[in-house]
Amino acid sequence: MKKHFILILLLFITILANAQVEKSSKLNKTIKEKDSLLFNIGFNNCDIIQFKELVSDNFEFYHDQAGITKSKAEFIQKIENGLCKLDYKPKRIIDKKSLDIFPLNNNGVLYGAIQTGTHSFYAIEKNKEEYLTSEAKFTHLWILENGSWKLSKGLSYDHKDIDRPIDSKLLFSDKEETERWLEQKSIPALGIGYIEDGKIKQISVFGELEKGKTAPKNTIWNVASLAKPITAFVALKLIDSGKLSLDEDLYKYYIDPDIINDPRAKKLTARIILSHQTGFSNWRGNNENGKLSFEFEPGTKYQYSGEGFEYLRKVLEKKFNKSIQQLADELIFKPLKMFNTNFVWKEQYESRFAKWHTEKGGELYPILKNNTANGADDLLTTIEDYTTFVNYLVNGAGLSKNLFKEIVSEQVRINDFKHFGLGWWIDENINSNKDFAMVHGGDDIGVHTIAFIIPKTKQGLIIFTNSDNGTGAFQEVLLKYLEENGQGIMEVEMKR
């Protein structure tokens, strides 16, 4: 029945297209006056009296997003508990050029009118800021009831929602504005750590762990491959103290069973692993037989490999008879008071873990709860802990100048614009002074994270997200904090 009514009403509009009243006619002026009372007075000022006076007792409302309102009482109730409870003032403006009015006659006697047009809806904040929220088409059926014009039927359709422009001055400082920006990008949570002049200037977490659950400042994030800089630094600390050599043969401490008979295994060194020149694929599981193997001679070219860093973890654990967690605790976590960073899952993380989200926003991936460490992946940490680690690096990390120089020097060429050092890739010539940036990312299902260091200016920036859409946050965060240098980094990354 409802569908029949809508079809009949739309058919009326088509039939009466040539019967549109003149703009100067009495009917046109009357309907425009009633529309103004209903919206300019009633809607725009939440005046319930106007709605009660102008809406028919037989009122029905059809909305293409909110469904059907079946009675005047239901309509008034929605206005009182919806429109009148908003934390901003709504405003409706009709497009006067779009307005058409068609008379309805019965044997020559006027009994109603059809009004069509488009209108826009605005929100007026308490600070008087006004912004467009949506646009739509409408069709209203006005009926003369006992000599008074009443709105009997209403259709609102072809809605186009419009996002309010983000105030860039408030972005990443104001919680409400930042979380509105995140909602637009379908990114549930965002962590930001910023370092300036070698000092931590900002630690912030915005958004939700999952729908309806606010992300706290000590949110636990799985940062994927940002585990690698930690594993690399453990090795570098041991090298700097003379307990391991950058170029010694590692087969003395460990050989993976899959390559025990391959003579190329004896060529692996810490330098080759830390610069991704092992010849291994990213993961052995990607190989047809599922086994670790060499795809080229170690030390001859670049190929990113998680297996390489896992190999290094096993070498370190065998040589020093300690787990990677124990080594990291001794050399990094405890000295820097990084008490929320771990290679394996802890049950106490459950309540503050940033759940992994698909690109559809509300859908979740299962939580990975590793009970064994991985030197290349799935590090668990907070934005505060990891920013503390990056700040340590920004300030030299207590390493000898010669070793720090090795970290940023070209160990292997990636492309014309970047090279890989030890544990970090280096974006070259990011500004007119030909400065460089140390960069490392972490990407997995539902996870996108990244860290930047600019040694010359002693800046650092860390970005954590918990969504497949997470990279959508990187550009604006990068430009906001690193400005010209951020633009330079973007240009280098886009050239890859």
Number of C-alpha atoms within 10 A of each C-alpha: 6 11 8 9 11 15 11 12 18 15 12 14 19 11 11 16 13 9 13 16 17 13 12 8 9 11 18 20 14 12 20 16 12 17 19 17 18 24 19 18 17 18 21 21 16 21 18 17 12 17 22 17 15 19 23 21 14 13 19 21 20 19 15 12 10 9 10 15 17 15 17 19 15 13 18 18 13 13 17 13 10 10 18 18 11 10 11 17 19 21 21 18 15 20 12 11 8 11 17 19 26 23 18 19 11 8 6 7 9 13 15 22 23 24 22 19 17 21 19 18 18 20 21 15 13 10 7 10 9 16 17 18 17 17 19 17 18 19 22 20 21 26 21 15 13 7 8 11 20 24 28 22 22 20 19 20 15 13 17 12 13 13 13 16 11 13 11 13 10 12 18 23 13 12 15 14 18 20 21 16 22 20 14 12 16 20 28 27 27 26 25 20 24 25 25 18 15 19 16 18 11 15 19 18 25 24 26 23 24 21 13 8 12 17 23 18 15 19 25 25 26 35 27 22 24 25 24 27 23 22 25 23 21 22 27 25 20 16 17 18 12 10 12 18 17 20 13 14 15 22 15 11 13 19 18 14 10 12 15 13 11 12 8 16 21 18 16 24 21 26 23 23 27 29 29 31 25 33 25 22 21 18 16 17 12 11 12 7 9 11 13 19 19 14 11 16 15 21 19 12 17 21 19 20 22 21 24 27 28 20 22 24 23 20 22 23 17 14 14 13 12 13 15 24 22 13 19 22 19 13 16 20 22 12 11 14 13 19 13 17 24 22 22 16 19 12 7 9 17 13 12 19 23 30 28 29 27 20 17 12 19 14 14 16 12 10 13 12 14 14 10 9 18 25 27 27 23 27 25 24 24 25 27 25 20 22 24 21 20 27 25 16 19 24 15 15 15 11 16 12 10 9 16 18 13 14 24 20 15 17 22 21 16 18 11 10 16 22 21 26 23 27 25 24 26 28 24 18 17 21 14 9 7 9 16 21 26 24 21 20 21 21 22 17 15 25 26 27 26 20 23 27 23 23 19 11 15 17 24 29 25 26 26 28 33 31 32 21 20 26 19 16 18 18 13 16 18 20 16 16 17 20 13 15 22 23 18 23 26 17 14 18 12 8 10 10
